């Protein structure tokens, strides 16, 4: 199967090398090279010979003819900036003048009903106290995925109903911009984790519902 990386022209190979040396992710490299390849195919000219009108016309086609999403068009603009501003070291603003990045439409989250939340927390957790306590903790505390995958039983303060996310605390200590996040941990979540802790033989004080 032929791709933009198959038998690349010298210019395309140099662009790939530039992106690689600048530590771009493999998917980003494929995307940027693909957009510049598409630009050359549509204009039937080498991309290094194109001017502002050519770039405007190509982007206009992405929006009006292909009906690409705002995020895809933004990625195409990033590819142009990387190729002309970074790789060819041209003044990028004159090339992209009068072009505004499309905005993603705001998505309004749909709130779950009580019944939906109950099913979310109970399906597949019947008889599994650990799974149920974990799901209730993640959902009720609004944890990020990175926080949820690192929590441990010692991070839970069942007496006072608090959870200190372990990953955030480690990032703060290591100077990576994180901060220690404390989450309220009351009601059913305390009860669920208390039952799991008791089942493990570690519970020292019985929590009331």
Buried (B, 14 or more C-beta within 10 A) or exposed (E): EEEBBEEBEEBBEEBBEBBEEEEBEEEBBBBBBBBBBBBBEEBEEEBBEBEEEBBBEBBEEBBEEEEBBEEBBBBBBBBBBBBBBBBBEEEBEEBBEEBEEBEEEEEEEEEEEEEEBEEBBEEEBEEEBBBBBBBBBBBBBEBBEEBBEBBEEEBBEBEEBBBBBBBBBEBBEEEEEBEEBBBEBEEEBBBBBBBBBBEEEEBEEEBEE
